[in-house]
Amino acid sequence: MAEATCDIGLIGLAVMGQNLVLNMNDHGFKVCVFNRTTSKVDEFLADEAKGTQIEGAHSLEELCSKLKTPRRVMIMVKAGDVVDKTIESLLPYLEKGDIVIDGGNSLFTDSNRRTKELAEKGLHYIGTGVSGGEEGARFGPSIMPGGDPAAWPAVKPIFQAIAAKVEDGTPCCDWVGEGGAGHYVKMVHNGIEYGDMQLIGEAYQLLKDGLGLTADEFEAVFAEWNKGELDSYLIEISTTIFGKKDDDGQPIIDKILDTAGQKGTGKWTAIDALDNGMPVTLIGESVFARCLSALKDERVVASKVLHGPKQEKIPAEHKAEFIEEVRRALYCSKMVSYAQGYMLLRSAEKVQGWTLNMGGVALMWRGGCIIRSAFLGDIKKAFDKDEKLTNLLLDDFFSGALNKYQASWRKALIHAIELGVPTPAFSTALAFYDGYRTERLPANLLQAQRDFFGAHTYERLDKPRGEFFHTNWTGRGGRVSSTTYNA
Ligand code: ATR
């Protein structure tokens, strides 16, 4: 029998798993690792983990036998059935009170289910989002844990030690909520990441097609942007990307095929938004924009058949002004995107029965993860001021910035339309902004139409909410109205 000296076990030595293990080791935790293909355990111990106190196991039984009790076992395998199968295989070697942690990109409904299933067996389950890619996992990711709160005290010291820290040392990791709340917040994070990337892409194309900026000029513009309101990891890496040259000295960015891949978390966010009736339009558009980009061959054909406007470039004397308009459009759209993401979190609280710490979520995203930015500090402040804030756009800081910049945002979009440059995310953000601030939308006509063809009834402005009316619009319809009324 091996001595049970390890603080935590980790299953799955792909990139994220390996780096998390090294990170835990750096912080003084003794980790035991296992991987299905056991040769990877040996390779890892002989290579990356050489000289550390990391131990290896060639079976789950051996792994569990090396862990102090209550055992903490973290699973970092492919999301989906593999997680269930891994948990199933672990069960014979676990005892009541042990903790199973899933750090993969699991769907939150799976984490809801697993938390319940393991609780029934006397085990504690944590489903945690981990963001930051390879580098984050190694030196400080953003960690978003949810699941069984009874397990949190035993996991907290490890997670908070290895997580990224903001300027004052606060870790980008805190308890998110019960069941699948951690994976849910990670899903919304990924959706927002889709949105941020799409917005940056639209700014890039607008400046490229509108001004003909070169990669070197982009490098300079983005470096400047990164010093101000847009200060963020994604703007920072884009700056580096623009500066990177291929072997022939030409910018690599100009040689990369324009078709985007996706692994599905953006789509999950959009589907969940539709399921919950939340207008998270920007993430939806960002997913669709990736889908459209993937239709490269069709686009090449269409580019020769379908005409756009005669593309006049923006006059050189307006270059600086246009760059600033695009920057403001990006910033305003980003505010809308985060406001929509937080609307989704608010609705999830109601649907799932969670209480999410909105400021805490902003703090967890503030460092370590892909969407980290100075801007998340402003979001945190907004929730610190008012933890019940219904919509970020109503916070003084955000409404002030939007009121100040909205004219420039509109001008950037007018140019986009005139140039024929596609800006689905910028445009949907503005449409949302205008819709959200409109007291009377045309849904009165829509309700009249529904009542006309389906007797769906309507409410009236001059009567209290909850009273439903039906009009016999043509004089021919019956008197029976639909009994279901879904606002
Ligand atoms: P990546 O993160 O590189 O895309 P992945 O395919 O998602 O890799 O797999 C990540 C981890 O899940 C690996 O540790 C992998 O084990 P192998 O090294 O043996 O491939 C693990 N994994 C994938 N499918 C698995 C399965 N059916 N059973 C157990 N582990 C599995």
Boltz pocket constraint, residues with backbone or C-beta under 6 A from the ligand:
constraints:
  - pocket:
      binder: B
      contacts: [[A, 11], [A, 12], [A, 13], [A, 14], [A, 15], [A, 16], [A, 35], [A, 36], [A, 37], [A, 40], [A, 76], [A, 77], [A, 78], [A, 79], [A, 82], [A, 86]]
      max_distance: 6.0
